[in-house]
Amino acid sequence: MRGRYTQILSDGLPLYGGQAGALGPLQVPPMDLAQVEVIKGAASALYGSTALGGVVNLISRRP
């Protein structure tokens, strides 16, 4: 699946798309992250229709 089917979250909130603005995953400094969670496979039941390919959740050191 292509990347457009993967939901990217920042601390559990959508990072881009809709009303989240134009912030992309490359604009998050790696030193500000505590961990990165990757959920492989279809996760649309939990995260919506944009998570058909999986979910990447960027968790910051200080939320």
C-alpha positions in Angstrom: 0.0 0.0 0.0 1.1 3.5 -0.6 1.9 6.0 2.1 -1.3 7.9 1.7 -3.1 5.0 3.4 -0.9 5.3 6.6 -2.2 7.6 9.4 0.5 9.7 11.0 -0.2 10.9 14.5 1.6 13.1 17.0 0.8 12.2 20.6 -2.3 10.4 19.4 -3.6 13.4 17.3 -3.5 13.5 13.4 -0.3 15.3 12.3 -1.7 16.5 9.0 -4.9 16.6 6.9 -8.3 18.0 7.7 -8.0 20.8 10.3 -4.6 19.8 11.6 -2.8 22.2 9.3 0.2 21.6 7.1 2.6 20.1 9.6 4.4 17.1 8.2 6.4 14.3 9.8 9.7 15.8 8.6 9.1 19.0 10.5 9.2 17.2 13.9 12.7 17.3 15.3 13.9 13.8 16.1 15.5 14.9 19.4 12.0 16.0 20.7 10.7 12.4 20.3 10.5 9.9 23.2 9.4 7.0 21.0 7.8 6.1 17.7 5.0 3.6 17.7 4.3 1.6 14.5 1.0 -0.3 14.1 1.2 -2.5 11.0 -1.8 -3.6 9.0 -5.4 -2.3 8.8 -6.2 0.0 11.8 -9.2 1.8 10.3 -11.6 0.5 12.9 -9.6 2.4 15.6 -8.1 5.3 13.7 -10.5 6.0 10.7 -10.4 5.4 7.0 -6.9 6.9 6.5 -5.3 4.1 8.5 -5.8 1.3 6.0 -2.1 0.7 5.7 -1.2 1.2 9.4 -0.4 3.9 11.9 2.7 5.8 12.9 2.4 7.6 16.2 5.2 10.1 17.1 5.3 10.5 20.9 7.1 13.6 22.1 9.2 13.9 25.3 7.0 16.7 26.6 3.3 16.6 25.4 
